[in-house]
Amino acid sequence: KQIDSWGKSPSRLGIISQTTQTRTAFIEFVGQLVGMVGPEIMEMRLVNTLCQVTQAQQEAAMRLARRSQLMVVIGGSNSANTRHLVETCSSLVETHLVERADEVDESWFAGKHHVGITAGASTPDEAVEELIARLRSL
């Protein structure tokens, strides 16, 4: 929407990604942007600053989600990293976000035998361990 307010398309464009964006979201954004300002651009610089650790974590979560019937993501609901993990996993399998192990609803697991767990980057190890203990108790 803000691009519409530019009036005239720029001849030079620089794009730098937010470090917690998924690779797919970044590529889609660049495609939309280029489609909007297209032929007028004579020079474009694209800098991929996506965090390699974040990318690896998202890819690992996707691999796990493909082998699971349900995913539980533990982390802060305000964390962009955690939200991207939820988006990534939910595109493949039923996914629930919890901030604490006591938020787990036993009904989620009816008929499910393969459950995957992943956590946001800043989620304390203790929170993950509590989640694992909670799931084992079900």
Helices and strands as residue ranges (DSSP letters): G 3-6, E 12-16, H 23-37, G 38-40, E 43-47, H 52-66, E 70-74, H 80-90, E 94-98, G 101-103, G 106-109, E 115-119, H 125-137
